[in-house]
Amino acid sequence: MKKLFISLLTCTLLLTSVAHARSTIPITNLENEAIAAASGKVLTLDDVAKALRQAAVVRGWSVEDTGPGKAVATLDVRGKHTIKVDIDYTEKAMSFKYKDSVNMKYGRNDESQAVIHPFYIKWVRNLLSDVRAELGRF
């Protein structure tokens, strides 16, 4: 019985460590993602900034303008997880770059790539999608 217990415990620990190791992905920055107004209207930087702020509110992001065509967006999830991204935008494109995180398993893998919890890219892509939806109203 003791051997069975030790075997089960060992298997559980091995499976848990494998699952834990797979729970991060390389950080992906979104570079020069095309944006446009659905009406074909020529966008201004103010239009894009407004759409970014409105989209951010929907998903609980806060946005700090850091200069023309630049912002830092922060998402705090239930007080447990936080991500920050630098956002550069023009009238035609947006870029989202990892800036910082808390409790998101940020680190380096064996190939020295920066890695993070897979929800990071999901949340950033959702923000981009919401910005595009807001611009679709212009």
PyMOL commands that set and color helices and strands:
alter all, ss='L'
color gray80, all
select helices_A, chain A and resi 2-21+45-59+119-135
alter helices_A, ss='H'
color red, helices_A
select strands_A, chain A and resi 25-26+30-34+61-67+70-77+81-89+93-102+107-108+114-116
alter strands_A, ss='S'
color yellow, strands_A
deselect
rebuild
show_as cartoon
